Amino acid sequence: MPAERPTIIGNIPKLPAKWATIVMPFILSGLMSGIISFINMLRNLGWIDGFMNLWFHNWMISWAFAFPIVLILLPLVRKLTGKLVDLPAPNSPK
């Protein structure tokens, strides 16, 4: 009998580990673009009628730009981080 894969909710299986390089930037770009767009809209427009619908629409547009930008810039950010931070080698004890 094959080993059961871990699940997220119900019978939905977790993604393989290789997907972490896409899932993490996807979630992070969504959170950041949502928070930033919310704060900017609230500061510029105040709490107006229809604010949440307008914000959600603008957030989705922001996220559509943020996610690919994060994917493109992530290797550069990792390289810059390596120059600023003394990171251990990938397979060495910490």
Disulfide bonds with the S-S distance in Angstrom:
none
